[in-house]
Amino acid sequence: MIAIRVLALTVLYFICFSAVSAAVIPRLSNEPDPGQATELLATLLVVSFLNAVVFSYVILNSRWTGWKLILSIFLVCYGVTTVMGQIETAVFVTTLPPGLLPRLFLSGALIAATFSPLAVLILGKRKSNAAEDTEPSRLKFSAGEWAIKLSLVAIAYIVIYFSFGYFIAWKSTAVRTYYGGTDPGSFFAHMSNVVRDTPWLFALQALRALLWVALAVPVIRMMKGEWWKAGLAVALLFSVVMNAQLLLPNPLMPTEVRMAHLLETASSNFLFGWLVVFVLVKSIHRLHR
């Protein structure tokens, strides 16, 4: 039954993504030939399956049910698949057609709003459970403890972001050409250039780190079982769901650039997802069922 439901979620995500994209996103290239169209549909099916597997894992292992779960899945789905990625699109991609960026945010919201309640329904978690209110609240820290934990997360994210960005993405000639940059020859020389040319980028990534935490908190609180189950859920959401769309052909980004970013962000976000959960719950050896 779980396999059948995962396949149903795959079809659901495929339909949601296709229908909303066709209705909201303007066509950016000529009509693809039959071979390209087949490849696009096959890739979208893979993306849909990956997302269905991850969301099934999260929903089936959630203590929460009903509207509380639906709203949480919407928040996480929209935040991970759209908001976090499009923030960087707005900053770094200067060749977007006019009006496309708001449409990307809108399409992501519509996909998440359609997919979330139906996913909860298909996986049998629609009925609210009043007993959840008696569960002990998690992640209850003092203001000082939150400040320390969030500072550690922000610093770690900046280190991971720039390290993986340089040693994986920026080492690609295609990536440097796409963004019009050069490789100074070493990581420290590269960081010196960042400090000189775009010092505001550190503040931006610190803010994104806090937004990542905001998306991780409901997942950590909803998951039942051992703490590593929450860690795996957050890591998969940050890496797989966030980056699966990079598999899709994109007329605005060459294949080599997409694949370099896919390797960079999937690996770094997987590591960061685990780190967020570890920092927030490291003193808890077991999340209460």
N, C-alpha and C positions, 0 to 999 in steps of 0.2 A: 504493500500500500504506500509506503514511503517513496519507493521508486516511481510509482504511478503519479503521486502528487508532485514530485520533483519535475517529472516530464510535463505535467500540467502547468507548473510554474514557468517552465522553459517556454512553452507555447504562449503563455500569458505575457511574459516579458517581451517576447518576439513581436507579438501583435501590438502591445502598447508602444514599444519603441518605434516600430514601423509606421503605425498610424499617426502618432503624434509628430514624428519627424516630418512625415509627408505633408501634414497639415500646417505646421508652424515654421519649419526651416525652409528657406528658399533654396531652389536648385542652384548649386554652385558650379556645376560642370555640365557638359553635354550628356545626352542619354547614353548610358554605358551599353557596350555591345553585349550579346547574349553570354559570352564567356565571363565578362566582368560582372554582369548582373548575378550570374550563378555563384561566382566567388564571393560577392558581397553578401548574398543571402546565406551562404554556408558559414561565413565568418560571423554574421549576426546571430546565427543559430548557436555557434560556439559561445559567443559572448553571453547570450541569453541563458545557456545551460550553466555556465560558470556562476553567473549571478544567482540563478535559481538554487544551485547547490549551497552557496554561502548563506543566502537568506533563509533557506530551509533549516540549515544548521542552527542559525540564531533563533528563529521562531520556535522550532521544536524544543529547544533547550531553554526557553524563556519561562520564568515564573509568572510573568504577566500575561494577561489575556485581554480580549475585548478591545475597547477603544483606547485604553492605555497602551496596549501593545501596538495597535494600528498607528497611533500618532507617533510613537517612538520609532517604528520602522519607517514611517514617512520622513521624519526628521533625519534619520541616519541615511536613508536612501538618497534623499535630495542633497544632503550635505556632502556625502561622499562622492556620488556620481556627478554632481554638477557644481555646487558652490566652491568646493576646495580646488577643483581643477580650473574652473573659469576665472577664479581670482588671478591665477598666473597667466591665463590667456589675456586678460585685460591689461596686464602689466607688460608682458613680453612680446605678444603677437601684435604688431602694428599694421598688419596688412588685411585685417578683417573687413569685409564689406560693411558699409554703413547699416546700422540697425541689426546686425547679426547677433551681437553679444546679448542684448536683451531677449532675443528670441531663443537663444541657447538656455538662458536661465528659465524662461517660461516653459520651454519644452521639457526640461528636467523636472520642473515642479508638476507638470501635468502627468508625466510618466510615473513619478513617485506617488502622486495622489490617486492614480488609477490602480497601480500595482499593489500598494501597501494593504488596503482593505481586502482585496481579492486574495492576496497571498495568505493573510491571516485566516480568511475563510476556508480556503482550500486545504490548509494544514490543520484545520480543526481546532483553532484557538480563538474562535469568535466569542464564545460565551465568557462573560466576565466572571472572575473568581473573587468573591468578597474576602476570602481567606488571605489574599495577598496583602491586605492592609495590616495584618497582624505580623507580617514578616519584619524582622529587625532591619532598621534602615542601615544602608551601607555608605561608606565613604563620608562618614561624619567626622570632620576634622575641625580644629580651631582655625581661626583666620591666619594665625602664624604658621600652622602646619600646611595649610593650603598654599600660602605664599612660598614656602620652601619647596614643596612638591612641584608647583607650577614653574618655579624658577629652574629647577633641575630639568624638567621636561623641555622648557624653552631652550635652555643651553644645549641639551642633548640633540634637539631637533636641528638647531642651527649647525652643529658640528656634522650631523649625519647628512643634512641637506647639501651643504657645500662640499663635503668629502665625496659623496656618491655623485654629485653633480659634476665635479671636476674629473674624477678618475674613471667614470663610466661615460657620461654624456659628453663632456667637453673634450674628451680625447677623440671623439668622432669628428672627422673632417667635415662630414655632411652637416652636423649640428653647428659647428663654428661658422660654416658658410651660410647656413640658414639665418643665423642671428647676426651675422656680420662681425664676428669676433675672432680673436687670435689666441693661440696657446703660448703663454710667456715661458713655458718650459718647466715650471715647477708649481706645486700646490701653493706654496707660500708666496711666490711671485703673483700667482693668480689672485690670491686673497688680498694682496696689496693693491692690485688693480681694482678689486671690488670695493675696498675701503675708500680708494681715491675717487672712483667714478660713480659708484652707487651705494653710498653709506646707508641710505634709507632701507636697503634690502634686508639688513639685519633686523630692523624693527618690523618689517613686513613678515619675515619668516617667524619671528617671535610671536606675532599676532596669529599667524596660521597655526603655530603649535598650540596656542590656547584654544583655537577653534577645533583642532583635532581632539583635544581633551574634552571639549563640550560634546562632541559626537561620541566619544568613548564612554562617558559617564553613564548614559542610560543603558548602554550595552552591558557594562560591568554590573550595574544594579539589577538588571533583569535576568541575567544568566544564573542558572542553578548548578550546583555541583562544585567540583574542584576549581580553584582559581585559574588553572591553566585553560579551562574551557572558555572562560571570558577572554583570556589572553589570545587564544586561537581565534575566537570570533572577531575581536578587534583587529588582529593582524590580517585576517583574510578580508575583512571589510576595507581596510586601508590599502591593501595591496591588490587584491583580485578585483573587487568591485570598482575601486577607484580607477584602475588602469586598464580594465578589459576593453574599454572602448577604443583604446589606442590600437587594437588589432584591426579595427575597421578602416578601410581605405578613406583617406581624407584629402580632398583636392587642395587644401590649404597647407598641408604638411607632408613632405616627401616620405616615402616608406622608410628610408634609412634613418631619418630623424625620428619618426614615430617609434621604430624598434629600439633605437638608442634610449629614448625617453622611457619606453616600456621597461627595459632592463634596469634602468636607473631607479625609477620610482617604485616599481614593484618590489625590488629587493630592499630599498631603503625604507619604504613604508611598512613592509612586513616586519623588519627589525624594530622600527619605531613603534608599531602597534604593540608588540610584546613589551617594549620598554615602558610605554605609558601605563599599561596594566600593572607591571611589576612595581613601578614607582608608587602608584596609587594604592595598591593592596599588598605590598611586600610584607607587611606585618600580619597579614591574614593568611594562614596556611590553608584554610578551607572556607569557601563561601557556603553559608548555611543553606540547606535545601529549602 
